[in-house]
Amino acid sequence: MKEIELLSLDKKVFFEKLKNGLEIYLVPYDNKENYYISYATKFGSDVLKFDLDGDTYVPPLGIAHYLEHKMFEEPSGIDPFTFFSESGTDANAMTSYDSTQYICYGTKEFNKNLRYLIKYVNTPYFTDENVNKEKGIITEEIKMYDSLPDYKLEMKLRENIYKKLSRRYDIAGTEKEINKITKEDLYKCYNSFYLPNNMFILIVGKFNMNEAINIIKEELEEKLEYKLPKIYTQKEQIEVNKKNETINADIETPKIGIGLKISKKDLKIKGVELDLYLSMLMTILFGSSSLFREKVRNDQLLNDIYMEWENTEDFKTFYLFATSKNPDKLIEEINKEFDKVKIEEEHFNRIKKVWIANEVKMIDNIEKTEYNLYDEIINYGKITPNRIELIKKMNIDKLNKLINIIDFSNKSILKMLPTKK
Amino acid sequence: MQYIKKDMASYNLHLINTNKYKTITVKVMFHTPIKKEEITIRNVLSDILLLSTKKYPNKRDMIIESENLYAADIYNNTQRLGNYISTSFILQVLNDKYTEKDNLKKAVEFLSEIIFNPDIEDEKFKKNKLKIVKDNCEIALSSIKENPANYSVIRLNEEFRKDSPISYRMNGYKSDIEKITEKNLYSYYKKMIDTNHVDIFVTGEFENQEIIDLIRNYFKFRKIKKQRIPYFIDNTKPRKKALTKKETLSISQSKLSIACPIGKLSEYERNYPLVLANIIFGGGSDSILFKKVREENSLCYVIYSSLNKLDNTITIKAGIDKKNFTKTIEVINKVLDQVQKGKFTNKDIQIAKKIYENAIFSIEEDPHQIINEYLTEQIIKFENYKERVSIMNKVTKREIIKVLKKIKIDTIFLLEGEE
């Protein structure tokens, strides 16, 4: 096992890669009661088309998510939820664009639960009957999200940013698409992507490392690796798909969504460093201690705001969602910020201080640490041991150079207005 | 972990000393018997205190101060606890050993400034600040239908117990907003500070005496207040016939909420068998409701029940297709009937006990959970969490059935989608 010390955080990550490619990340805590186990595959809703048996294959949209639901079927008929609940352990699974994970979280029966988690994910069991049964449930899940105006806003914005990229589609698919799914589709995807060389295990919390490693090796060392199929990615244009649109919904106060699409091609920085600088940029422009926030608060232009960066192979996309009584004026203020980006040194240094403090706070929390490390594995393929040092090293000149390369005009603006009754 | 409760005459100070957290959390709670007409003004007050103070005339100034204190978090929270409304101001800051000497002291001083040094002039809050808060409040209230699951429960509770605090909207009422003035808001502020019962919780790693001195120095309350009415709501009599109400909303999925009052219970029954009964019925992730309604009948994606001991109610929530309404109610009724007849296994009971045990084991993982635990022990007056597991493990099937029999479906509310 390789020891990776998370500098300045008094925490170690133990890493091992098995011969068949399976990656193991163990992060033991001695002052907690809980453990959090995640067994994941780097297969999500981003895969729209791949080579199979000498042909190209396009599964119905929502297949990765459907597959996640069906993993819980076992030939024994025993539901994994039932198994985990016997020890009072929480179990769940999540599908995202770039991965699918199966988790359990609790304080008891670590060994038994770890072994079972690996076993049930390694046991695909799909029949016509059990595949059909899920259609009603997933349709309700899709409808549950569909009923939320904020969700509709995000989905529409994605369609307007990306003309072809997989990120414009709902992870769960659509009712029409999922009705096409057969057990053959599920087996095809499972066999192509649930392979040790495409998967990893991440465990954070209270557990015995030696026992964990032994169980993982017993269950997974013999699994054969296979070459991953060729995945066809979409050729996405640099320009946003649609620059402006207005839609209506059953809401009281208007909402806006803005997507800034940046091509990674000419950006000289990459990896963790790039993400830190991009995050710093938007925190300074629109964060809670920005002048923008103070202005829109005093002018009553903003009631709610949410921002996030998205990473894809070729792009970095910045999303900003807000609720506002005067959406046009708010959009004007946001555009002003993009038109003349100004970075103040004091603000820059203060945010660095905040981020370093946050790194220390987060390590206290098992779940947050798990989410952060999981994202690092997916986004960078490894753990970053020196995040705090990287933050300390950030300098304002590098940020300004980055700002000069970015095309702030490549944005899509979406307005959601109340339906007139 | 060491717990000390000190009666400081005009407030209770709770010290939870542990080296499990890198942060120190200070939670100042104001409790008072809830009055429907005061909910909105109290929410507005709580927000305006976080918008500016005498020393920090703008929100941005306050945020900059937080950032300089090594990302100290300060926020507010309001909740109803039975017959009481509780408003909290919470500070969470890294222990000085990760920041610098006196950082905690400055952070506590900041919290004190927010509570005791409001941005007022001539016994009035500032007009422009009040306008901002009222505006935000109005917009938040206008958007309650945008979270259909929450809205369904709000409407359910209004139909369930019309004149009880159970029916009150904790986000407030639009019609109350315009009645708030700069002057009456300040009067309400003084009323809260002077007459509300106060609890201050501090968790983290510290020297007890240092914290006692620090809090004593920065938090001074004038009167000694007694709490006269109970937290528990008297809610033991169900309707003779279940009431069904529906409302339409343009959403694609319908939200079903059901209120089930529980009959009269002893303290033991409420704290022990009832908890297991709820987990078995619908609270656990593999509950009977989940198994029957979702897995067996594919009627929903989400279904669960939650227990509110102070309200003496179990609430069932589910997202369904409106065409399945009658069938879903039928299945839920059947499930309740079956569990009341004892149609659940010893394994179900063992699982529920394990779920409970896990929850108890997890209390110390998070400062907010441990604070909530000690607050609950003060209100409900049951055994300390470390002792409760062994008592829970001795609960029998007979005791669980006895409690289940007291649960009745009283009010059904369907937020019907129209798409």
Chai-1 contact restraints between the chains, C-beta under 6 A:
chainA,res_idxA,chainB,res_idxB,connection_type,confidence,min_distance_angstrom,max_distance_angstrom,comment,restraint_id
A,N31,B,K20,contact,1.0,0.0,6.0,A-B,restraint_1
A,E33,B,F361,contact,1.0,0.0,6.0,A-B,restraint_2
A,N34,B,S362,contact,1.0,0.0,6.0,A-B,restraint_3
A,N34,B,E365,contact,1.0,0.0,6.0,A-B,restraint_4
A,F81,B,S285,contact,1.0,0.0,6.0,A-B,restraint_5
A,F81,B,D286,contact,1.0,0.0,6.0,A-B,restraint_6
A,T82,B,D286,contact,1.0,0.0,6.0,A-B,restraint_7
A,S85,B,G284,contact,1.0,0.0,6.0,A-B,restraint_8
A,S85,B,S285,contact,1.0,0.0,6.0,A-B,restraint_9
A,S85,B,D286,contact,1.0,0.0,6.0,A-B,restraint_10
A,S85,B,I351,contact,1.0,0.0,6.0,A-B,restraint_11
A,E86,B,I351,contact,1.0,0.0,6.0,A-B,restraint_12
A,S87,B,K354,contact,1.0,0.0,6.0,A-B,restraint_13
A,G88,B,K354,contact,1.0,0.0,6.0,A-B,restraint_14
A,G88,B,I355,contact,1.0,0.0,6.0,A-B,restraint_15
A,G88,B,E357,contact,1.0,0.0,6.0,A-B,restraint_16
A,G88,B,N358,contact,1.0,0.0,6.0,A-B,restraint_17
A,G106,B,N358,contact,1.0,0.0,6.0,A-B,restraint_18
A,T107,B,N358,contact,1.0,0.0,6.0,A-B,restraint_19
A,T107,B,F361,contact,1.0,0.0,6.0,A-B,restraint_20
A,K133,B,S298,contact,1.0,0.0,6.0,A-B,restraint_21
A,G136,B,S298,contact,1.0,0.0,6.0,A-B,restraint_22
A,I137,B,S298,contact,1.0,0.0,6.0,A-B,restraint_23
A,I137,B,Y301,contact,1.0,0.0,6.0,A-B,restraint_24
A,E140,B,C300,contact,1.0,0.0,6.0,A-B,restraint_25
A,E140,B,Y301,contact,1.0,0.0,6.0,A-B,restraint_26
A,E141,B,Y301,contact,1.0,0.0,6.0,A-B,restraint_27
A,K143,B,S252,contact,1.0,0.0,6.0,A-B,restraint_28
A,K143,B,Q253,contact,1.0,0.0,6.0,A-B,restraint_29
A,M144,B,Q253,contact,1.0,0.0,6.0,A-B,restraint_30
A,M144,B,Y301,contact,1.0,0.0,6.0,A-B,restraint_31
A,M144,B,G319,contact,1.0,0.0,6.0,A-B,restraint_32
A,D146,B,S252,contact,1.0,0.0,6.0,A-B,restraint_33
A,S147,B,P148,contact,1.0,0.0,6.0,A-B,restraint_34
A,S147,B,I251,contact,1.0,0.0,6.0,A-B,restraint_35
A,S147,B,S252,contact,1.0,0.0,6.0,A-B,restraint_36
A,S147,B,Q253,contact,1.0,0.0,6.0,A-B,restraint_37
A,P149,B,E146,contact,1.0,0.0,6.0,A-B,restraint_38
A,D250,B,S250,contact,1.0,0.0,6.0,A-B,restraint_39
A,E252,B,S142,contact,1.0,0.0,6.0,A-B,restraint_40
A,E252,B,S143,contact,1.0,0.0,6.0,A-B,restraint_41
A,T253,B,I139,contact,1.0,0.0,6.0,A-B,restraint_42
A,T253,B,S142,contact,1.0,0.0,6.0,A-B,restraint_43
A,S288,B,I63,contact,1.0,0.0,6.0,A-B,restraint_44
A,S289,B,R60,contact,1.0,0.0,6.0,A-B,restraint_45
A,S289,B,I63,contact,1.0,0.0,6.0,A-B,restraint_46
A,S289,B,I64,contact,1.0,0.0,6.0,A-B,restraint_47
A,S289,B,E67,contact,1.0,0.0,6.0,A-B,restraint_48
A,E294,B,R60,contact,1.0,0.0,6.0,A-B,restraint_49
A,Q300,B,D135,contact,1.0,0.0,6.0,A-B,restraint_50
A,N303,B,N136,contact,1.0,0.0,6.0,A-B,restraint_51
A,N303,B,I139,contact,1.0,0.0,6.0,A-B,restraint_52
A,R350,B,E67,contact,1.0,0.0,6.0,A-B,restraint_53
A,V354,B,E67,contact,1.0,0.0,6.0,A-B,restraint_54
A,V354,B,A71,contact,1.0,0.0,6.0,A-B,restraint_55
A,A357,B,Y70,contact,1.0,0.0,6.0,A-B,restraint_56
A,A357,B,A71,contact,1.0,0.0,6.0,A-B,restraint_57
A,A357,B,L94,contact,1.0,0.0,6.0,A-B,restraint_58
A,N358,B,A71,contact,1.0,0.0,6.0,A-B,restraint_59
A,V360,B,K22,contact,1.0,0.0,6.0,A-B,restraint_60
A,V360,B,Y98,contact,1.0,0.0,6.0,A-B,restraint_61
A,D364,B,Y21,contact,1.0,0.0,6.0,A-B,restraint_62
A,D364,B,K22,contact,1.0,0.0,6.0,A-B,restraint_63
